[in-house]
Amino acid sequence: MSSDPWGRVDETGTVYVRTTDGEKVVGSWQAGSPEEALAYFERKYEGLVVEIGLLERRVKTTDLPAKDAQTAIDHLRGQVDEHHAVGDLDALRVRLDGLVSTVDARREERKVQKAKQTDEAKHAKEALVVEAEELAQSDQWRSAGERLRALVDTWKGLPRLDRKSDDELWHRFSHARSAFSKRRKAHFASLDAQREEARRAKEKLVAEAEKLSGSTDWAATAARYRDLMTEWKAAGRAQRESEDDLWNRFRGAQDVFFAARGEVFAERDAEQVENLKLKEELTVEAEKLLPVRDLKSARAAFRALNERWEAIGHVPRDARPKVEGRMHTVERALQEAEESEWRRTNPEARARAAGLTGQLQDAVDKLRKQIDTARTAGNNARADKLARELEGRQALLDQALKGLEEFGG
């Protein structure tokens, strides 16, 4: 008979293993010595140790599903319970029980984690629904449409909830997308109608612009082109292809007209520059008439200059105020000279001025006598009062005398 701490072989070749429940038959060995029998069943024990060790490592270091882990544990427990190995089978059972506890704990952790993930997924999907319902009212068609598509991708990446919750949230989410699509479709249908109306209106404007392109009524046609441009902007945009083609035609018609007008105006501008030189020469001649010494000859000379001025024609608009202003200065000087001459030679005005001067002179003389009389009588207060009155009358007399000098004294 042969034995070791965990098993023995009896005389009949029966192999036993020692457990806390007593000896258990492992099997029968007839092929060799008892030592070989124990070694064989000990190797089977080592094999179980290795398998249990591998399972422990998988449970601790991988995402082995609890169901698969439990199946593997049950399989190994069955092998241990069959007592077909010699070794510390009770220790193996303890390790397997520990694995069961680990798998149960892992299952509970995953259950809690899954519940947390489900709750997070629910809140995330609710947030997506709320945002989608807000976007459904947006008029920012491109950005809102792109955002809704991104929300769909986000939704697809989230875990499914229970069927009822998931279906309810998806119904709201899908309804919001459909509402937005419906509004966008209606908007662009309306926009297409507006663009078609704009196209018809702009075709009429183009037809008129092309008709006007050959006009030589420069001012009226230019004004009409300005009105057409205002109407063009008010008409709105047509479809891009039509808009570009119509604009090119409209702009081309304007270019034809304004190019022709530009050529005519260039010739006219050159002529006006020459006219300006001639008028500047006339202003120099006119300014030589000042100051006026001989009114009659100066008036005749200015009249002749003015006739030549009128015959010359237009000058550039920006130069007109300056050159005309110089001529008007000479004209005003002549008018002032004429008014002065008229006052000087007007008999009635001179007589009125002389009469007023005589009256004032008599009043001054009278006041002087009254002052002398008052001072002789010792009435200085009355003399001072009369003196103040004399100052005023004397000022009026001086002014009247100056006016009378303008009539030749």
C-alpha positions as CSV (number, residue, x, y, z in Angstrom):
1,M,0.0,0.0,0.0
2,S,1.2,3.5,-0.8
3,S,0.1,6.9,0.6
4,D,0.8,10.7,0.8
5,P,-0.8,13.6,2.8
6,W,-3.9,13.8,0.4
7,G,-4.4,10.3,-0.8
8,R,-3.5,6.6,-0.7
9,V,-3.7,3.4,-2.8
10,D,-4.8,0.1,-1.1
11,E,-3.8,-3.5,-1.9
12,T,-6.6,-3.8,-4.5
13,G,-5.4,-0.8,-6.5
14,T,-8.2,1.5,-5.3
15,V,-7.1,5.1,-5.0
16,Y,-8.5,7.4,-2.3
17,V,-8.4,11.1,-1.6
18,R,-8.7,12.7,1.9
19,T,-11.3,15.5,2.4
20,T,-12.9,17.1,5.4
21,D,-15.8,14.7,4.8
22,G,-13.5,11.7,5.0
23,E,-11.8,9.6,2.3
24,K,-13.4,9.5,-1.2
25,V,-12.7,6.9,-3.9
26,V,-10.8,8.6,-6.7
27,G,-10.5,5.5,-9.0
28,S,-8.8,2.2,-9.6
29,W,-5.3,1.7,-10.8
30,Q,-4.0,-1.6,-12.2
31,A,-1.5,-0.5,-14.7
32,G,1.5,0.1,-12.5
33,S,2.8,0.8,-9.0
34,P,0.8,2.7,-6.3
35,E,3.3,5.6,-6.6
36,E,2.5,5.9,-10.3
37,A,-1.2,5.9,-9.5
38,L,-0.8,8.7,-6.9
39,A,1.4,10.7,-9.3
40,Y,-1.2,10.4,-12.1
41,F,-4.1,11.7,-10.0
42,E,-1.9,14.4,-8.4
43,R,-1.2,15.6,-12.0
44,K,-5.0,15.8,-12.6
45,Y,-5.2,17.8,-9.4
46,E,-2.5,20.2,-10.7
47,G,-4.5,20.5,-13.8
48,L,-7.5,21.6,-11.8
49,V,-5.4,24.1,-10.0
50,V,-4.2,25.6,-13.3
51,E,-7.7,25.8,-14.7
52,I,-9.0,27.5,-11.6
53,G,-6.1,29.9,-11.6
54,L,-6.8,30.8,-15.2
55,L,-10.4,31.4,-14.5
56,E,-9.6,33.6,-11.5
57,R,-7.3,35.7,-13.7
58,R,-10.0,36.0,-16.4
59,V,-12.6,37.1,-13.9
60,K,-10.4,39.7,-12.3
61,T,-8.7,41.1,-15.5
62,T,-11.3,40.8,-18.3
63,D,-14.9,41.6,-19.0
64,L,-15.9,38.0,-18.9
65,P,-19.7,37.9,-18.7
66,A,-21.0,36.7,-15.3
67,K,-23.1,34.0,-17.0
68,D,-20.0,32.6,-18.8
69,A,-18.0,32.8,-15.6
70,Q,-20.6,30.9,-13.6
71,T,-20.8,28.2,-16.2
72,A,-17.0,27.8,-16.0
73,I,-17.2,27.7,-12.2
74,D,-19.9,25.0,-12.2
75,H,-17.9,22.9,-14.7
76,L,-14.8,23.0,-12.5
77,R,-16.9,22.4,-9.3
78,G,-18.3,19.3,-11.0
79,Q,-14.8,18.0,-11.7
80,V,-13.7,18.8,-8.1
81,D,-16.9,17.1,-6.7
82,E,-16.3,14.0,-8.8
83,H,-13.1,13.4,-6.8
84,H,-11.0,12.3,-9.7
85,A,-7.9,14.0,-8.4
86,V,-5.6,13.7,-5.4
87,G,-4.8,16.9,-3.6
88,D,-6.4,19.6,-1.3
89,L,-9.9,19.4,-3.0
90,D,-11.4,21.4,-0.1
91,A,-9.0,24.3,-0.9
92,L,-10.2,24.2,-4.5
93,R,-13.8,24.4,-3.3
94,V,-12.9,27.4,-1.2
95,R,-11.3,29.1,-4.2
96,L,-14.3,28.3,-6.3
97,D,-16.6,29.7,-3.6
98,G,-14.5,32.8,-3.6
99,L,-14.9,33.0,-7.4
100,V,-18.6,32.8,-7.0
101,S,-18.6,35.7,-4.6
102,T,-16.4,37.7,-6.9
103,V,-18.7,37.0,-9.9
104,D,-21.8,37.9,-7.8
105,A,-20.1,41.2,-6.7
106,R,-19.1,41.9,-10.3
107,R,-22.6,41.1,-11.5
108,E,-24.1,43.5,-8.9
109,E,-21.5,46.2,-9.9
110,R,-22.5,45.8,-13.5
111,K,-26.1,45.9,-12.6
112,V,-25.6,49.2,-10.8
113,Q,-23.4,50.5,-13.6
114,K,-26.0,49.5,-16.2
115,A,-28.7,51.2,-14.2
116,K,-26.5,54.3,-14.0
117,Q,-25.8,54.2,-17.7
118,T,-29.5,53.7,-18.5
119,D,-30.3,56.7,-16.3
120,E,-27.6,58.8,-18.0
121,A,-28.8,57.6,-21.4
122,K,-32.4,58.6,-20.5
123,H,-31.4,62.1,-19.4
124,A,-29.2,62.4,-22.5
125,K,-32.1,61.4,-24.8
126,E,-34.5,63.7,-23.0
127,A,-32.0,66.6,-23.5
128,L,-31.7,65.7,-27.2
129,V,-35.5,65.7,-27.5
130,V,-35.8,69.1,-25.8
131,E,-33.1,70.6,-28.1
132,A,-34.8,69.0,-31.1
133,E,-38.1,70.5,-30.2
134,E,-36.5,74.0,-29.8
135,L,-34.7,73.6,-33.1
136,A,-38.0,72.7,-34.7
137,Q,-39.1,76.3,-34.3
138,S,-35.9,77.8,-35.7
139,D,-35.6,79.7,-39.0
140,Q,-31.9,79.1,-39.2
141,W,-32.5,76.4,-41.8
142,R,-28.9,75.4,-42.5
143,S,-27.4,75.4,-39.1
144,A,-30.6,74.0,-37.4
145,G,-30.7,71.2,-40.1
146,E,-27.1,70.3,-39.5
147,R,-27.6,70.3,-35.8
148,L,-30.6,68.0,-36.0
149,R,-28.6,65.5,-38.1
150,A,-25.8,65.6,-35.5
151,L,-28.4,64.9,-32.8
152,V,-29.6,61.8,-34.7
153,D,-26.0,60.5,-34.8
154,T,-25.7,61.2,-31.0
155,W,-29.0,59.4,-30.4
156,K,-27.8,56.3,-32.3
157,G,-24.7,56.2,-30.1
158,L,-26.7,56.1,-26.9
159,P,-27.8,52.8,-25.2
160,R,-31.4,51.7,-25.7
161,L,-33.8,52.2,-22.7
162,D,-36.8,50.1,-21.9
163,R,-39.1,49.9,-24.9
164,K,-41.8,52.2,-23.6
165,S,-39.5,55.0,-22.5
166,D,-37.4,54.7,-25.7
167,D,-40.4,54.7,-28.0
168,E,-42.0,57.7,-26.3
169,L,-38.8,59.8,-26.5
170,W,-38.1,58.7,-30.1
171,H,-41.6,59.7,-31.1
172,R,-41.1,63.2,-29.7
173,F,-37.7,63.4,-31.3
174,S,-38.9,62.2,-34.7
175,H,-41.9,64.5,-34.5
176,A,-39.7,67.5,-33.9
177,R,-37.5,66.6,-36.9
178,S,-40.6,66.2,-39.1
179,A,-42.0,69.5,-37.9
180,F,-38.8,71.3,-38.8
181,S,-38.6,69.6,-42.2
182,K,-42.2,70.6,-42.9
183,R,-41.6,74.2,-42.0
184,R,-38.3,74.3,-44.0
185,K,-40.0,72.8,-47.0
186,A,-42.8,75.3,-46.8
187,H,-40.3,78.1,-46.4
188,F,-38.3,77.2,-49.5
189,A,-41.5,76.6,-51.5
190,S,-42.5,80.2,-50.6
191,L,-39.0,81.4,-51.4
192,D,-39.1,79.7,-54.8
193,A,-42.3,81.4,-55.5
194,Q,-40.9,84.8,-54.5
195,R,-37.8,84.2,-56.6
196,E,-39.9,83.3,-59.6
197,E,-41.9,86.5,-59.1
198,A,-38.6,88.4,-58.8
199,R,-37.3,86.8,-62.0
200,R,-40.4,88.0,-63.9
201,A,-40.1,91.5,-62.5
202,K,-36.4,91.7,-63.3
203,E,-36.9,90.5,-66.8
204,K,-39.2,93.5,-67.4
205,L,-36.5,95.8,-65.9
206,V,-33.9,94.3,-68.1
207,A,-36.1,94.8,-71.2
208,E,-36.5,98.5,-70.4
209,A,-32.8,98.9,-69.6
210,E,-31.8,97.4,-72.9
211,K,-34.3,99.6,-74.7
212,L,-32.9,102.7,-73.0
213,S,-29.2,101.8,-73.7
214,G,-29.3,103.7,-77.0
215,S,-30.9,106.9,-75.7
216,T,-29.1,110.2,-76.0
217,D,-31.4,112.0,-73.5
218,W,-28.6,111.9,-71.0
219,A,-30.2,113.4,-67.9
220,A,-33.6,111.8,-68.1
221,T,-32.3,108.4,-69.1
222,A,-29.6,108.5,-66.3
223,A,-32.4,109.3,-63.8
224,R,-34.5,106.5,-65.1
225,Y,-31.6,104.1,-64.8
226,R,-31.3,105.2,-61.1
227,D,-35.0,104.4,-60.7
228,L,-34.6,101.0,-62.4
229,M,-31.8,100.2,-60.0
230,T,-34.0,101.0,-57.0
231,E,-36.7,98.8,-58.4
232,W,-34.2,96.1,-59.1
233,K,-33.1,96.0,-55.4
234,A,-36.7,96.1,-54.2
235,A,-37.7,93.1,-56.4
236,G,-35.6,90.7,-54.4
237,R,-33.4,87.9,-55.7
238,A,-34.3,85.4,-58.4
239,Q,-32.8,81.9,-58.6
240,R,-29.0,82.1,-58.8
241,E,-28.7,81.1,-62.4
242,S,-31.4,83.5,-63.5
243,E,-30.2,86.2,-61.2
244,D,-26.6,86.2,-62.6
245,D,-27.8,86.2,-66.2
246,L,-30.4,89.0,-65.7
247,W,-27.9,91.1,-63.8
248,N,-25.3,90.7,-66.5
249,R,-27.8,91.9,-69.1
250,F,-29.1,94.7,-66.9
251,R,-25.6,95.9,-66.1
252,G,-24.5,95.5,-69.7
253,A,-27.3,97.8,-70.9
254,Q,-26.4,100.4,-68.4
255,D,-22.7,100.2,-69.4
256,V,-23.6,100.8,-73.0
257,F,-25.6,104.0,-72.2
258,F,-23.1,105.4,-69.7
259,A,-20.1,104.6,-71.9
260,A,-21.8,106.6,-74.7
261,R,-22.7,109.4,-72.3
262,G,-19.1,109.4,-71.0
263,E,-17.7,110.0,-74.4
264,V,-20.1,112.9,-75.0
265,F,-19.4,114.3,-71.6
266,A,-15.6,113.9,-72.1
267,E,-15.8,116.1,-75.2
268,R,-18.1,118.6,-73.3
269,D,-15.7,118.7,-70.4
270,A,-12.8,119.5,-72.6
271,E,-14.8,122.3,-74.1
272,Q,-15.8,123.6,-70.7
273,V,-12.2,123.6,-69.6
274,E,-11.3,125.8,-72.5
275,N,-14.4,128.0,-71.7
276,L,-13.1,128.4,-68.2
277,K,-9.8,129.7,-69.4
278,L,-11.6,132.3,-71.6
279,K,-13.9,133.4,-68.7
280,E,-10.9,133.7,-66.4
281,E,-9.3,136.0,-68.9
282,L,-12.5,138.1,-69.0
283,T,-12.6,138.3,-65.2
284,V,-9.1,139.7,-65.2
285,E,-10.2,142.4,-67.7
286,A,-13.3,143.2,-65.6
287,E,-11.3,143.5,-62.4
288,K,-9.1,146.1,-64.1
289,L,-12.2,148.4,-64.2
290,L,-12.0,148.8,-60.4
291,P,-11.9,151.1,-58.6
292,V,-14.5,152.9,-60.8
293,R,-13.2,156.3,-61.9
294,D,-15.3,156.9,-65.0
295,L,-18.7,155.3,-64.3
296,K,-20.0,155.7,-67.9
297,S,-17.0,154.1,-69.6
298,A,-16.7,151.4,-66.9
299,R,-20.3,150.5,-67.4
300,A,-19.9,150.3,-71.2
301,A,-16.8,148.2,-70.9
302,F,-18.4,145.8,-68.4
303,R,-21.4,145.4,-70.7
304,A,-19.2,144.4,-73.6
305,L,-17.3,142.0,-71.4
306,N,-20.6,140.5,-70.2
307,E,-21.8,139.9,-73.8
308,R,-18.5,138.0,-74.5
309,W,-19.0,136.1,-71.2
310,E,-22.5,134.9,-72.2
311,A,-21.3,133.8,-75.6
312,I,-18.6,131.5,-74.2
313,G,-20.9,128.9,-72.7
314,H,-20.6,126.6,-69.7
315,V,-17.6,125.9,-67.5
316,P,-16.9,122.9,-65.3
317,R,-19.4,122.8,-62.4
318,D,-16.9,122.8,-59.6
319,A,-15.1,125.9,-61.1
320,R,-18.3,127.9,-61.7
321,P,-18.8,129.5,-58.3
322,K,-15.3,131.0,-58.1
323,V,-15.1,132.4,-61.6
324,E,-18.7,133.7,-61.5
325,G,-18.1,135.1,-58.0
326,R,-15.2,137.2,-59.3
327,M,-17.4,138.6,-62.1
328,H,-20.3,139.4,-59.7
329,T,-17.9,141.3,-57.4
330,V,-17.1,143.7,-60.3
331,E,-20.8,144.0,-61.1
332,R,-21.7,144.9,-57.5
333,A,-19.0,147.5,-57.4
334,L,-20.4,149.1,-60.6
335,Q,-24.0,149.0,-59.1
336,E,-22.7,150.7,-55.9
337,A,-21.0,153.3,-57.9
338,E,-24.2,153.9,-59.9
339,E,-26.2,154.2,-56.6
340,S,-23.7,156.7,-55.2
341,E,-23.8,158.8,-58.4
342,W,-27.6,158.7,-58.4
343,R,-27.8,159.9,-54.8
344,R,-25.2,162.6,-55.6
345,T,-27.1,163.9,-58.6
346,N,-30.7,163.6,-57.4
347,P,-32.1,167.2,-56.9
348,E,-35.0,166.1,-54.6
349,A,-32.9,164.0,-52.3
350,R,-30.2,166.8,-52.2
351,A,-32.9,169.4,-51.3
352,R,-34.3,167.2,-48.6
353,A,-30.8,166.7,-47.2
354,A,-30.1,170.4,-47.3
355,G,-33.4,171.2,-45.6
356,L,-32.8,168.7,-42.8
357,T,-29.3,170.1,-42.3
358,G,-30.6,173.6,-42.1
359,Q,-33.2,172.7,-39.5
360,L,-30.6,170.9,-37.4
361,Q,-28.2,173.8,-37.7
362,D,-30.9,176.3,-36.5
363,A,-31.6,174.0,-33.5
364,V,-28.0,173.8,-32.6
365,D,-27.6,177.6,-32.8
366,K,-30.7,178.1,-30.7
367,L,-29.5,175.7,-28.0
368,R,-26.1,177.4,-27.8
369,K,-27.8,180.8,-27.2
370,Q,-30.0,179.2,-24.5
371,I,-27.0,177.7,-22.7
372,D,-25.2,181.1,-22.7
373,T,-28.3,182.8,-21.3
374,A,-28.7,180.2,-18.5
375,R,-25.0,180.4,-17.5
376,T,-25.2,184.2,-17.5
377,A,-28.2,184.0,-15.2
378,G,-26.3,181.5,-13.0
379,N,-28.7,178.7,-13.7
380,N,-26.0,176.0,-14.2
381,A,-28.4,173.1,-13.8
382,R,-30.5,174.2,-16.8
383,A,-27.3,175.0,-18.7
384,D,-26.0,171.5,-18.2
385,K,-29.3,169.9,-19.3
386,L,-29.3,172.0,-22.4
387,A,-25.6,171.1,-23.1
388,R,-26.5,167.4,-23.0
389,E,-29.4,168.0,-25.5
390,L,-26.9,170.0,-27.7
391,E,-24.6,167.0,-27.9
392,G,-27.4,164.9,-29.4
393,R,-28.4,167.6,-31.9
394,Q,-24.8,168.2,-32.9
395,A,-24.3,164.4,-33.6
396,L,-27.4,164.5,-35.9
397,L,-26.1,167.6,-37.6
398,D,-22.7,166.0,-38.2
399,Q,-24.3,163.0,-39.8
400,A,-26.6,165.2,-42.0
401,L,-23.6,167.2,-43.1
402,K,-21.8,164.0,-44.1
403,G,-24.8,162.9,-46.1
404,L,-25.0,166.2,-47.8
405,E,-21.3,165.9,-48.9
406,E,-22.3,162.8,-50.9
407,F,-24.5,165.1,-53.0
408,G,-21.5,167.4,-53.8
409,G,-21.6,169.6,-50.7
